[in-house]
Structures are given as C-alpha cells and as structure tokens.
Amino acid sequence: MYVCLCMGVCDREIREAINEGACSVAEVMECTGAGTRCGSCEPTIAKLVGDREAAPAPRRLVMAPVSSAA
C-alpha cells in the first residue's frame, strides 16, 4: 500500500527502513523520502514506527551442538 503518494513510497519500503535501523519518523523520512513534501503521511509513518516498537522482539533459536556418533 502506498503511504506517501508524493514520493511514491509504500509501506514495505518504510518497514524495510525500520528493519534496517530507522527508529524515528525523521529517520524513516531521511531514508525513504516519504513525508518530505506535503507531510500528510507523517501520522502513518509514525504509526508504522510505533508498531515496530510495540512488537515483541523476534525469538531466536538457540542451537545446541550435536555430537557426531562415528
């Protein structure tokens, strides 16, 4: 879905910027260009940034070494 029509930025691009380390609306705007013209998409960008902050951290599997039976 397009979030920023002025700059042609979709939600996937914004989520990708967030996943790559953008942690504020200003950083997302700098990375993607979204919100840098008319600014009407800034609330949606803020929601996407907030959704990421509210999401639980991804669980990591801990792999135990397996001994080889030779």
C-alpha positions as CSV (number, residue, x, y, z in Angstrom):
1,M,0.0,0.0,0.0
2,Y,1.3,3.5,-0.8
3,V,1.9,5.6,2.3
4,C,3.4,8.6,0.6
5,L,1.8,9.4,-2.8
6,C,4.0,12.5,-3.3
7,M,7.2,10.4,-3.3
8,G,5.7,7.0,-4.3
9,V,6.8,5.2,-1.1
10,C,4.9,2.1,0.0
11,D,4.6,0.6,3.4
12,R,7.1,-2.2,2.5
13,E,9.8,0.4,1.9
14,I,9.0,2.1,5.2
15,R,9.1,-1.3,7.1
16,E,12.4,-2.2,5.4
17,A,13.9,1.1,6.6
18,I,12.7,0.4,10.1
19,N,14.1,-3.1,10.0
20,E,17.4,-1.7,8.8
21,G,17.6,0.6,11.8
22,A,15.5,3.7,11.2
23,C,13.8,4.2,14.6
24,S,12.0,7.6,14.3
25,V,9.8,9.3,11.8
26,A,12.6,11.7,10.9
27,E,15.0,8.8,10.1
28,V,12.4,7.0,8.0
29,M,11.8,10.2,6.1
30,E,15.5,10.6,5.5
31,C,15.9,7.0,4.4
32,T,12.9,6.8,2.1
33,G,11.9,10.4,1.2
34,A,8.4,9.7,2.5
35,G,6.8,12.7,4.2
36,T,9.3,15.2,2.8
37,R,6.8,17.0,0.5
38,C,3.4,17.7,1.9
39,G,3.8,15.8,5.1
40,S,0.2,14.3,5.2
41,C,1.7,10.8,5.5
42,E,3.7,11.5,8.7
43,P,1.0,10.1,11.0
44,T,1.0,6.8,9.1
45,I,4.8,6.7,9.2
46,A,4.6,7.4,13.0
47,K,2.1,4.5,13.3
48,L,4.4,2.1,11.4
49,V,7.4,3.2,13.6
50,G,5.2,2.8,16.7
51,D,4.0,-0.6,15.6
52,R,7.6,-1.8,15.3
53,E,8.4,-0.5,18.8
54,A,5.4,-2.2,20.2
55,A,6.1,-5.6,18.5
56,P,7.7,-8.2,20.6
57,A,11.3,-8.9,19.8
58,P,11.8,-11.8,17.4
59,R,12.6,-15.0,19.2
60,R,16.0,-16.6,18.5
61,L,16.5,-20.3,18.5
62,V,19.5,-21.5,20.4
63,M,21.2,-24.3,18.7
64,A,23.0,-26.9,20.8
65,P,26.0,-28.6,19.3
66,V,25.2,-32.2,18.2
67,S,27.9,-34.8,18.8
68,S,28.6,-37.0,15.8
69,A,28.4,-40.7,16.5
70,A,31.2,-42.1,14.4
